[in-house]
Amino acid sequence: MNCLGACALGPILVVNEEYHGQITIAKTNKVLAALGKKVETDEEA
């Protein structure tokens, strides 16, 4: 794994090149739920 250069945002989650800083379990669940909704929408199109 390479350095993300975002120590001030840590812990950090990167999904599809989008940084999600100061991540918690609750925030991770929100990010994944939003990603799931986006996938569903993309599949419907």
Buried (B, 14 or more C-beta within 10 A) or exposed (E): EEEEEEEEBEEBBEEEEEEBBEBEEEBBEEBEEEEEEEEEEEEEE
